[in-house]
Amino acid sequence: MAQTDLSPMGIFERFLSIWLGLCMAAGVGLGLLMPSTFQMIASFEYASVNLVVVFLFG
């Protein structure tokens, strides 16, 4: 007899808060290791809008 999984959530959705925490920690760590790189990325803005965010999420 086949057993079906009643939960439609995959592994990504199930552990989303863990993934987010790991990504945030990685971002903070990279910012501490390479502050000039992230300052350069933050300087790419137009009308107080970061252009990297516009191109990645827009």
N, CA, C and O atoms as a CHARMM CRD file, in Angstrom:
* protein
*
  232
    1    1 MET  N      0.84200  -1.17600   0.00000 PROA 1      0.00000
    2    1 MET  CA     0.00000   0.00000   0.00000 PROA 1      0.00000
    3    1 MET  C      0.89000   1.24300   0.00000 PROA 1      0.00000
    4    1 MET  O      1.79900   1.36300   0.82100 PROA 1      0.00000
    5    2 ALA  N      0.63000   2.14300  -0.90200 PROA 2      0.00000
    6    2 ALA  CA     1.43500   3.35200  -1.03000 PROA 2      0.00000
    7    2 ALA  C      0.99400   4.39000  -0.00600 PROA 2      0.00000
    8    2 ALA  O     -0.19600   4.62900   0.19400 PROA 2      0.00000
    9    3 GLN  N      1.96700   4.98600   0.62100 PROA 3      0.00000
   10    3 GLN  CA     1.67700   6.03200   1.60200 PROA 3      0.00000
   11    3 GLN  C      1.90300   7.38600   0.94300 PROA 3      0.00000
   12    3 GLN  O      2.95000   7.62500   0.34200 PROA 3      0.00000
   13    4 THR  N      0.92300   8.26600   1.05900 PROA 4      0.00000
   14    4 THR  CA     1.04100   9.58900   0.46000 PROA 4      0.00000
   15    4 THR  C      1.42400  10.59500   1.52400 PROA 4      0.00000
   16    4 THR  O      1.02300  10.48800   2.68300 PROA 4      0.00000
   17    5 ASP  N      2.20500  11.57100   1.10700 PROA 5      0.00000
   18    5 ASP  CA     2.60600  12.65100   2.00800 PROA 5      0.00000
   19    5 ASP  C      1.49400  13.69000   2.02000 PROA 5      0.00000
   20    5 ASP  O      1.15200  14.24900   0.97800 PROA 5      0.00000
   21    6 LEU  N      0.93300  13.94800   3.18600 PROA 6      0.00000
   22    6 LEU  CA    -0.16700  14.89600   3.28800 PROA 6      0.00000
   23    6 LEU  C      0.30400  16.33800   3.26300 PROA 6      0.00000
   24    6 LEU  O     -0.48700  17.24700   3.01000 PROA 6      0.00000
   25    7 SER  N      1.57900  16.55500   3.52200 PROA 7      0.00000
   26    7 SER  CA     2.11900  17.90400   3.55700 PROA 7      0.00000
   27    7 SER  C      2.60900  18.31100   2.16800 PROA 7      0.00000
   28    7 SER  O      3.48400  17.64800   1.61000 PROA 7      0.00000
   29    8 PRO  N      2.06200  19.39100   1.59700 PROA 8      0.00000
   30    8 PRO  CA     2.52200  19.81100   0.27500 PROA 8      0.00000
   31    8 PRO  C      3.83300  20.60400   0.32500 PROA 8      0.00000
   32    8 PRO  O      4.36400  20.99900  -0.71300 PROA 8      0.00000
   33    9 MET  N      4.34700  20.83300   1.53000 PROA 9      0.00000
   34    9 MET  CA     5.56400  21.63000   1.67700 PROA 9      0.00000
   35    9 MET  C      6.78700  20.80100   1.32200 PROA 9      0.00000
   36    9 MET  O      6.91100  19.64000   1.71100 PROA 9      0.00000
   37   10 GLY  N      7.68500  21.42700   0.57300 PROA 10     0.00000
   38   10 GLY  CA     8.95200  20.78900   0.25000 PROA 10     0.00000
   39   10 GLY  C      9.98300  21.10800   1.31200 PROA 10     0.00000
   40   10 GLY  O      9.68100  21.75200   2.31700 PROA 10     0.00000
   41   11 ILE  N     11.19500  20.65500   1.08100 PROA 11     0.00000
   42   11 ILE  CA    12.25300  20.86400   2.07800 PROA 11     0.00000
   43   11 ILE  C     12.60200  22.34200   2.20800 PROA 11     0.00000
   44   11 ILE  O     12.92900  22.80300   3.30100 PROA 11     0.00000
   45   12 PHE  N     12.53900  23.08900   1.11000 PROA 12     0.00000
   46   12 PHE  CA    12.85400  24.51200   1.18000 PROA 12     0.00000
   47   12 PHE  C     11.83000  25.24300   2.04200 PROA 12     0.00000
   48   12 PHE  O     12.20100  26.02000   2.92200 PROA 12     0.00000
   49   13 GLU  N     10.56000  25.00200   1.79800 PROA 13     0.00000
   50   13 GLU  CA     9.51400  25.68100   2.55900 PROA 13     0.00000
   51   13 GLU  C      9.50200  25.24600   4.01800 PROA 13     0.00000
   52   13 GLU  O      9.22600  26.04200   4.91500 PROA 13     0.00000
   53   14 ARG  N      9.80200  23.98900   4.23800 PROA 14     0.00000
   54   14 ARG  CA     9.76000  23.46800   5.60500 PROA 14     0.00000
   55   14 ARG  C     10.83500  24.11700   6.48500 PROA 14     0.00000
   56   14 ARG  O     10.60600  24.36400   7.66900 PROA 14     0.00000
   57   15 PHE  N     11.98900  24.38700   5.91100 PROA 15     0.00000
   58   15 PHE  CA    13.09400  24.95000   6.67400 PROA 15     0.00000
   59   15 PHE  C     13.40700  26.37500   6.25300 PROA 15     0.00000
   60   15 PHE  O     14.56400  26.79300   6.31200 PROA 15     0.00000
   61   16 LEU  N     12.40300  27.13000   5.82900 PROA 16     0.00000
   62   16 LEU  CA    12.60500  28.47400   5.31900 PROA 16     0.00000
   63   16 LEU  C     13.23900  29.40000   6.34700 PROA 16     0.00000
   64   16 LEU  O     14.12200  30.18400   5.99700 PROA 16     0.00000
   65   17 SER  N     12.81700  29.33300   7.59200 PROA 17     0.00000
   66   17 SER  CA    13.39100  30.21600   8.60300 PROA 17     0.00000
   67   17 SER  C     14.87100  29.90200   8.83500 PROA 17     0.00000
   68   17 SER  O     15.65200  30.80600   9.12900 PROA 17     0.00000
   69   18 ILE  N     15.25900  28.64400   8.70700 PROA 18     0.00000
   70   18 ILE  CA    16.67100  28.28000   8.84800 PROA 18     0.00000
   71   18 ILE  C     17.46500  28.81600   7.66800 PROA 18     0.00000
   72   18 ILE  O     18.55400  29.36000   7.85200 PROA 18     0.00000
   73   19 TRP  N     16.92800  28.66800   6.43900 PROA 19     0.00000
   74   19 TRP  CA    17.61500  29.19100   5.24800 PROA 19     0.00000
   75   19 TRP  C     17.79400  30.70900   5.36200 PROA 19     0.00000
   76   19 TRP  O     18.86200  31.23800   5.05300 PROA 19     0.00000
   77   20 LEU  N     16.75800  31.39500   5.80200 PROA 20     0.00000
   78   20 LEU  CA    16.84800  32.84600   5.93300 PROA 20     0.00000
   79   20 LEU  C     17.89600  33.24400   6.96500 PROA 20     0.00000
   80   20 LEU  O     18.66800  34.17600   6.73900 PROA 20     0.00000
   81   21 GLY  N     17.92800  32.55800   8.07400 PROA 21     0.00000
   82   21 GLY  CA    18.92900  32.84200   9.09600 PROA 21     0.00000
   83   21 GLY  C     20.34100  32.60300   8.59000 PROA 21     0.00000
   84   21 GLY  O     21.24200  33.39200   8.87100 PROA 21     0.00000
   85   22 LEU  N     20.54500  31.51100   7.83700 PROA 22     0.00000
   86   22 LEU  CA    21.86100  31.22900   7.27400 PROA 22     0.00000
   87   22 LEU  C     22.27500  32.28500   6.25700 PROA 22     0.00000
   88   22 LEU  O     23.43100  32.70500   6.23300 PROA 22     0.00000
   89   23 CYS  N     21.33400  32.71600   5.41400 PROA 23     0.00000
   90   23 CYS  CA    21.64500  33.75400   4.43100 PROA 23     0.00000
   91   23 CYS  C     21.96000  35.08400   5.10100 PROA 23     0.00000
   92   23 CYS  O     22.86400  35.79900   4.66900 PROA 23     0.00000
   93   24 MET  N     21.22700  35.41700   6.14200 PROA 24     0.00000
   94   24 MET  CA    21.50300  36.66200   6.85900 PROA 24     0.00000
   95   24 MET  C     22.87900  36.60500   7.51700 PROA 24     0.00000
   96   24 MET  O     23.63200  37.57700   7.47100 PROA 24     0.00000
   97   25 ALA  N     23.20400  35.47800   8.12500 PROA 25     0.00000
   98   25 ALA  CA    24.52000  35.32800   8.75800 PROA 25     0.00000
   99   25 ALA  C     25.62800  35.39900   7.71100 PROA 25     0.00000
  100   25 ALA  O     26.67200  36.00400   7.95500 PROA 25     0.00000
  101   26 ALA  N     25.41000  34.78500   6.54900 PROA 26     0.00000
  102   26 ALA  CA    26.40600  34.84400   5.47700 PROA 26     0.00000
  103   26 ALA  C     26.57900  36.27600   4.98600 PROA 26     0.00000
  104   26 ALA  O     27.70300  36.70500   4.72400 PROA 26     0.00000
  105   27 GLY  N     25.48700  37.01700   4.85800 PROA 27     0.00000
  106   27 GLY  CA    25.57200  38.41000   4.42100 PROA 27     0.00000
  107   27 GLY  C     26.32500  39.27900   5.40200 PROA 27     0.00000
  108   27 GLY  O     27.13700  40.11400   5.00400 PROA 27     0.00000
  109   28 VAL  N     26.06500  39.08900   6.67400 PROA 28     0.00000
  110   28 VAL  CA    26.78400  39.85800   7.69300 PROA 28     0.00000
  111   28 VAL  C     28.26200  39.47500   7.69000 PROA 28     0.00000
  112   28 VAL  O     29.13400  40.34000   7.77900 PROA 28     0.00000
  113   29 GLY  N     28.53500  38.18600   7.58900 PROA 29     0.00000
  114   29 GLY  CA    29.92300  37.73400   7.56100 PROA 29     0.00000
  115   29 GLY  C     30.68300  38.26900   6.36500 PROA 29     0.00000
  116   29 GLY  O     31.81800  38.72600   6.49900 PROA 29     0.00000
  117   30 LEU  N     30.06100  38.21600   5.18700 PROA 30     0.00000
  118   30 LEU  CA    30.71900  38.75300   3.99200 PROA 30     0.00000
  119   30 LEU  C     30.90500  40.26100   4.09800 PROA 30     0.00000
  120   30 LEU  O     31.91200  40.79900   3.63900 PROA 30     0.00000
  121   31 GLY  N     29.94300  40.94000   4.69800 PROA 31     0.00000
  122   31 GLY  CA    30.07500  42.38400   4.89100 PROA 31     0.00000
  123   31 GLY  C     31.21100  42.74800   5.81400 PROA 31     0.00000
  124   31 GLY  O     31.84900  43.78600   5.64000 PROA 31     0.00000
  125   32 LEU  N     31.47300  41.89900   6.80300 PROA 32     0.00000
  126   32 LEU  CA    32.59500  42.14400   7.71000 PROA 32     0.00000
  127   32 LEU  C     33.93500  41.80900   7.05900 PROA 32     0.00000
  128   32 LEU  O     34.94500  42.45500   7.33500 PROA 32     0.00000
  129   33 LEU  N     33.93600  40.79200   6.19000 PROA 33     0.00000
  130   33 LEU  CA    35.17500  40.39100   5.52900 PROA 33     0.00000
  131   33 LEU  C     35.55600  41.31200   4.37100 PROA 33     0.00000
  132   33 LEU  O     36.73900  41.56100   4.13700 PROA 33     0.00000
  133   34 MET  N     34.55400  41.81900   3.64600 PROA 34     0.00000
  134   34 MET  CA    34.80800  42.64600   2.46300 PROA 34     0.00000
  135   34 MET  C     33.95600  43.90900   2.48500 PROA 34     0.00000
  136   34 MET  O     33.08600  44.07300   1.62900 PROA 34     0.00000
  137   35 PRO  N     34.18500  44.80300   3.44000 PROA 35     0.00000
  138   35 PRO  CA    33.31500  45.97600   3.55400 PROA 35     0.00000
  139   35 PRO  C     33.38800  46.91100   2.34200 PROA 35     0.00000
  140   35 PRO  O     32.38000  47.51900   1.98000 PROA 35     0.00000
  141   36 SER  N     34.55000  47.03700   1.71500 PROA 36     0.00000
  142   36 SER  CA    34.66100  47.96400   0.57900 PROA 36     0.00000
  143   36 SER  C     33.83900  47.48000  -0.61700 PROA 36     0.00000
  144   36 SER  O     33.29200  48.29500  -1.36100 PROA 36     0.00000
  145   37 THR  N     33.74700  46.16300  -0.80800 PROA 37     0.00000
  146   37 THR  CA    32.93600  45.62300  -1.90700 PROA 37     0.00000
  147   37 THR  C     31.46900  45.96500  -1.71400 PROA 37     0.00000
  148   37 THR  O     30.79400  46.37500  -2.65800 PROA 37     0.00000
  149   38 PHE  N     30.97900  45.80100  -0.50700 PROA 38     0.00000
  150   38 PHE  CA    29.57300  46.06400  -0.24700 PROA 38     0.00000
  151   38 PHE  C     29.26300  47.55800  -0.22000 PROA 38     0.00000
  152   38 PHE  O     28.14700  47.96600  -0.54100 PROA 38     0.00000
  153   39 GLN  N     30.24100  48.37200   0.16100 PROA 39     0.00000
  154   39 GLN  CA    30.05500  49.82200   0.06900 PROA 39     0.00000
  155   39 GLN  C     29.97400  50.25500  -1.38400 PROA 39     0.00000
  156   39 GLN  O     29.20300  51.15400  -1.71900 PROA 39     0.00000
  157   40 MET  N     30.76600  49.62200  -2.26000 PROA 40     0.00000
  158   40 MET  CA    30.71500  49.93300  -3.68100 PROA 40     0.00000
  159   40 MET  C     29.35500  49.54100  -4.26700 PROA 40     0.00000
  160   40 MET  O     28.76700  50.30000  -5.03700 PROA 40     0.00000
  161   41 ILE  N     28.86000  48.36200  -3.90100 PROA 41     0.00000
  162   41 ILE  CA    27.54500  47.92200  -4.38300 PROA 41     0.00000
  163   41 ILE  C     26.45700  48.86300  -3.88200 PROA 41     0.00000
  164   41 ILE  O     25.52700  49.18400  -4.62100 PROA 41     0.00000
  165   42 ALA  N     26.56600  49.30500  -2.63600 PROA 42     0.00000
  166   42 ALA  CA    25.57000  50.21800  -2.07500 PROA 42     0.00000
  167   42 ALA  C     25.60700  51.58500  -2.73400 PROA 42     0.00000
  168   42 ALA  O     24.61800  52.31700  -2.69400 PROA 42     0.00000
  169   43 SER  N     26.74000  51.94100  -3.34400 PROA 43     0.00000
  170   43 SER  CA    26.84300  53.25700  -3.98200 PROA 43     0.00000
  171   43 SER  C     26.15100  53.31700  -5.34000 PROA 43     0.00000
  172   43 SER  O     25.95400  54.40700  -5.87700 PROA 43     0.00000
  173   44 PHE  N     25.77700  52.16500  -5.90900 PROA 44     0.00000
  174   44 PHE  CA    25.07000  52.13800  -7.19200 PROA 44     0.00000
  175   44 PHE  C     23.60800  52.48000  -6.94900 PROA 44     0.00000
  176   44 PHE  O     22.78100  51.58800  -6.76000 PROA 44     0.00000
  177   45 GLU  N     23.29300  53.75100  -6.95400 PROA 45     0.00000
  178   45 GLU  CA    21.89900  54.14000  -6.72700 PROA 45     0.00000
  179   45 GLU  C     21.53500  55.33300  -7.58600 PROA 45     0.00000
  180   45 GLU  O     22.38600  56.11300  -8.01300 PROA 45     0.00000
  181   46 TYR  N     20.25200  55.44200  -7.82100 PROA 46     0.00000
  182   46 TYR  CA    19.69400  56.55000  -8.58300 PROA 46     0.00000
  183   46 TYR  C     18.41800  56.97200  -7.87900 PROA 46     0.00000
  184   46 TYR  O     17.54800  56.13900  -7.62600 PROA 46     0.00000
  185   47 ALA  N     18.29500  58.22800  -7.56400 PROA 47     0.00000
  186   47 ALA  CA    17.13000  58.76800  -6.85300 PROA 47     0.00000
  187   47 ALA  C     16.87800  58.00900  -5.55600 PROA 47     0.00000
  188   47 ALA  O     15.73400  57.68900  -5.23000 PROA 47     0.00000
  189   48 SER  N     17.93200  57.72500  -4.82600 PROA 48     0.00000
  190   48 SER  CA    17.88900  57.00200  -3.54200 PROA 48     0.00000
  191   48 SER  C     17.33500  55.58800  -3.66500 PROA 48     0.00000
  192   48 SER  O     16.81400  55.03900  -2.69400 PROA 48     0.00000
  193   49 VAL  N     17.44500  54.99300  -4.85700 PROA 49     0.00000
  194   49 VAL  CA    17.02200  53.60900  -5.06400 PROA 49     0.00000
  195   49 VAL  C     18.24300  52.82000  -5.50900 PROA 49     0.00000
  196   49 VAL  O     18.90600  53.19200  -6.47600 PROA 49     0.00000
  197   50 ASN  N     18.54000  51.74400  -4.81600 PROA 50     0.00000
  198   50 ASN  CA    19.68500  50.92000  -5.14700 PROA 50     0.00000
  199   50 ASN  C     19.42000  50.18200  -6.45000 PROA 50     0.00000
  200   50 ASN  O     18.43900  49.44600  -6.56100 PROA 50     0.00000
  201   51 LEU  N     20.29100  50.37400  -7.43800 PROA 51     0.00000
  202   51 LEU  CA    20.08600  49.79700  -8.76100 PROA 51     0.00000
  203   51 LEU  C     20.27300  48.28200  -8.77700 PROA 51     0.00000
  204   51 LEU  O     19.66800  47.59600  -9.60000 PROA 51     0.00000
  205   52 VAL  N     21.09200  47.75900  -7.88800 PROA 52     0.00000
  206   52 VAL  CA    21.25400  46.30100  -7.81400 PROA 52     0.00000
  207   52 VAL  C     19.93300  45.66400  -7.40600 PROA 52     0.00000
  208   52 VAL  O     19.53800  44.64400  -7.97100 PROA 52     0.00000
  209   53 VAL  N     19.25800  46.24400  -6.44800 PROA 53     0.00000
  210   53 VAL  CA    17.95900  45.72100  -6.01800 PROA 53     0.00000
  211   53 VAL  C     16.94300  45.83300  -7.15000 PROA 53     0.00000
  212   53 VAL  O     16.13000  44.93000  -7.34300 PROA 53     0.00000
  213   54 VAL  N     16.98300  46.92400  -7.89100 PROA 54     0.00000
  214   54 VAL  CA    16.04800  47.11000  -9.01100 PROA 54     0.00000
  215   54 VAL  C     16.24700  46.02100 -10.05600 PROA 54     0.00000
  216   54 VAL  O     15.27500  45.44600 -10.54600 PROA 54     0.00000
  217   55 PHE  N     17.49800  45.73400 -10.40200 PROA 55     0.00000
  218   55 PHE  CA    17.75400  44.73900 -11.44600 PROA 55     0.00000
  219   55 PHE  C     17.53200  43.32100 -10.97300 PROA 55     0.00000
  220   55 PHE  O     17.10900  42.47400 -11.75900 PROA 55     0.00000
  221   56 LEU  N     17.80500  43.03700  -9.71100 PROA 56     0.00000
  222   56 LEU  CA    17.60400  41.67800  -9.21000 PROA 56     0.00000
  223   56 LEU  C     16.14400  41.36300  -8.91300 PROA 56     0.00000
  224   56 LEU  O     15.69700  40.24000  -9.14700 PROA 56     0.00000
  225   57 PHE  N     15.39700  42.33200  -8.40400 PROA 57     0.00000
  226   57 PHE  CA    14.03200  42.06200  -7.96000 PROA 57     0.00000
  227   57 PHE  C     12.96700  42.84400  -8.71700 PROA 57     0.00000
  228   57 PHE  O     11.77800  42.70500  -8.42700 PROA 57     0.00000
  229   58 GLY  N     13.36400  43.64300  -9.65800 PROA 58     0.00000
  230   58 GLY  CA    12.41400  44.48700 -10.35700 PROA 58     0.00000
  231   58 GLY  C     11.92200  43.92400 -11.59100 PROA 58     0.00000
  232   58 GLY  O     11.10900  44.54800 -12.27400 PROA 58     0.00000
